[in-house]
Amino acid sequence: MTADRHLRLALATTLLFLAMGLGLEAMLGLRAQGAVDDGVRRELWRLGHAHGALGGLLNVALAYAMERLRTPAAWARRIRLAALLGALAVGLGFVGGGLWHGPTDPGPLVLAVPAGALMLLSSLGAIVLLRAGDGPAAS
Amino acid sequence: MGASPGASEEGRRASAWLFGPALLWASCSAVGVLTTILDDAAWSAVDRTRSTAVGSARCATCHPDEHESWRRSYHRTMTQRAEGAAVLAPFAGEHLDALGFRATMTRGAHDQPHVRIERIEGPAAVVLDVDVELTVGSHRYQQYVARIDRGGGPNELWRLPVAWHVELERWIHINGAFLTPEGEWGEEADYLRHLARWNDNCIFCHNTEPVPGLELASGRFDTRVAELGIGCEACHGPASAHLERHAWPLRRLLAGLGTAGDQSVAHPGRLSAGLHADVCGRCHGNRIAADLGAVLEHGDGFLPGQPLSEVSRPILREATLAGQPGRPFEARFWPDGTPRLSAYEYQALLLSPCHEDGEGLDCGDCHTMHGPEPVMQLRPNYTAARACGRCHGPASLSDADAPGGHGRHGEAVGCEGCHLPRTTYGLLEGMASHRPTRPRPQDLRARDDQPDACTQCHVDRSRDWAAAALAAWAVGGAPLEPGEDHGPAGSRVVLDLHGGDPIQRALAAHALAQPEAPVAAEERMAWLVDALDDDYPAVRWFAFRGLRRLAAERAEPDVMQALEVSGAMEDPGLRALMIDRLREILGPGPLAQRPEQRRALHERRDDQAIWIGE
């Protein structure tokens, strides 16, 4: 994935989950059944909205950080993919876990959240640890 | 052009670093989900008879909303330790003099509520001097329970003979809540008539998983309950198996998969109408145990979700008891079999055609235990029209197109006004019948043994008028004007107030105090004064509270002041003064000009004691 595409998709992810906030507010305002009266769903959708938007912003920050720190290209391509997938998995995992859930707990789609979080953390860790000269590109 | 070996190696390292942990998590999750789905023990029915109670606090972790709605309910506060805010009465040195005894309510060491009862006259004799350990009730009146060894060992607890009335904010003698005559002045046995043993009486319907623990050989008690008050497990059953099953997070995440619902606890809302009613009927339907000895030893053995008939049979009008002649419970029912006491709502529902033998109407159609409103616990936005309308559409109702619709009362009277009339006595209240019936005053003509819905509201009308009015409606006629029997002399309610049995008299007084009764409040207050002189304290309390309510609504300070004579409800002399003062303000009673009719009605009175059978 190119740096430009990553930045564009990161902003799109932020846009998607921020727009979801508008939808949630509208549902609360209109007292939409199935959203307002379902505590588990309401909480998980709120979490999905917040984490998805934060994940998108984190990707924007990562895109700038990788450019600024000149992260090795072999890593950078994969970091962009992992970070973007991570943000989507976290946001959509919460949303899906709330959309289809049992009486007291989220549905199984929420299991995507830890997977996404691990990808985001790995990406962030890699950028922190890698130097510009690391890897075969420097040899 | 392929990548160099070094770059390829670096790419693999990057992939492993970036995606490895997530893939590992995904793999473990997939295995866990599959294992859980395929684990028969996670989904099959559990042996709930081996489940034990865990307490409502444990439920809050996963069911916070349900726990909160339960916490607000009077079910939770049905029995509490006599501590802090649980105690509604002041216990600040108040006295209650009744039947020649004085009860003094104070606080002892550690602020423990304390009750001391002594004879008022003669040599000082202490009847009771006890610390209060438990409170029972919190809605209408609060009763108090103390440890008194009367032969059943040190664990015996007894309901004391005084109670705190919440609405009136005053002490009452507990005889006043029962349908028995007041008793003889100075007779200790009468004063302590309703000193009921908690261990094998109150415990059953006021606590969760009660076990009286009676040792049949010694008569001693080793009583225990899973939780004081009606906790979650009273309706859902013991929950240890439920907790054990759901301790595994993946089982909780996959809970939505099951089509049969969770079978480790009962969910009354998902039971059939019959089994749902059984859950409520355990307490809201007096029963006869299949094995009383076993119940007193080990508890009633009922498991929510299973038929109540496995452990008991409901008390109905025709019920008999081995070793007792006749039908010992007959007085608790109207002649048509409808219960006339509260805690028989289950029987009323069973008798209703709407219940359809356990397939139709159930308690949950009108009530919810997890709604916002603790009083009556009706469903949010409940109206009887909505509940009834699910089966009885407008097209199926006679007269639905007439002005005012079916019944022609417009919005002033809902379905319940005519079909669930207030013909039930309980807890010093007139309550709605839980047996939906069709009002048929014509069937009760020339009978004095059962009220009808029409005249319980039209309190100045006779039953003949009600029957004729219904007949006129049936052919589209206009509402009938009252005939010659209009007025107090012919009023069905007045006839009951003077000539009925204790329940009829209490319900007549209750009917006169209802805000919707279409008769001037001043007139009704004058009629109610007669009941202040009733031999039964319960009837007197109905009259007293009715007068208070009407006087408060009408802003009648003179009446309010006359009612506030201290001790008048317990002392006949003071009460006579109160009645005289009220007569001066409100005028003569309904039969003042007809002393012969009044005498005849009083002679006809059925002054039987009606045992409520706690």
Contacts between the chains, C-beta under 8 A, distances in Angstrom:
chain1	res1	chain2	res2	distance
A	39	B	65	5.8
A	72	B	10	7.4
A	74	B	7	5.7
A	74	B	10	4.6
A	74	B	11	5.2
A	74	B	14	5.9
A	75	B	10	7.4
A	75	B	14	4.6
A	78	B	11	7.2
A	78	B	14	4.6
A	78	B	15	5.9
A	78	B	18	5.2
A	78	B	19	7.7
A	79	B	14	7.6
A	79	B	18	6.3
A	81	B	18	7.9
A	82	B	18	4.0
A	82	B	19	6.0
A	82	B	22	7.8
A	86	B	22	7.5
A	89	B	22	7.9
A	100	B	256	6.3
A	101	B	256	5.8
A	102	B	252	6.3
A	102	B	253	6.9
A	102	B	254	7.1
A	102	B	255	3.0
A	102	B	256	3.9
A	102	B	257	7.9
A	103	B	255	5.8
A	103	B	256	7.7
A	103	B	262	7.5
A	104	B	62	4.2
A	104	B	63	6.1
A	104	B	252	6.4
A	104	B	255	7.2
A	105	B	62	7.5
A	105	B	249	7.4
A	105	B	252	4.0
A	105	B	253	5.5
A	105	B	255	6.6
A	106	B	253	6.4
A	107	B	253	6.5
A	107	B	256	5.8
A	108	B	33	6.1
A	108	B	250	7.8
A	108	B	253	4.9
A	108	B	254	5.9
A	110	B	253	6.8
A	111	B	25	8.0
A	111	B	26	7.8
A	111	B	29	4.5
A	111	B	33	7.4
A	111	B	253	7.1
A	114	B	25	5.4
A	114	B	29	8.0
A	115	B	22	4.2
A	115	B	23	8.0
A	115	B	25	5.0
A	115	B	26	5.2
A	115	B	29	7.7
A	116	B	22	7.3
A	118	B	21	4.2
A	118	B	22	4.4
A	118	B	25	5.9
A	119	B	18	6.5
A	119	B	19	6.7
A	119	B	21	7.8
A	119	B	22	4.8
A	121	B	21	8.0
A	122	B	17	5.8
A	122	B	18	4.8
A	122	B	19	7.6
A	122	B	20	7.8
A	122	B	21	6.0
A	122	B	22	7.5
A	123	B	18	6.1
A	125	B	17	8.0
A	126	B	14	7.3
A	126	B	17	6.0
A	126	B	18	6.4
A	135	B	7	7.8
A	135	B	10	4.6
A	136	B	4	6.2
A	136	B	6	3.5
A	136	B	7	4.6
A	136	B	9	7.5
A	136	B	10	5.1
A	137	B	7	7.5
A	139	B	6	6.2
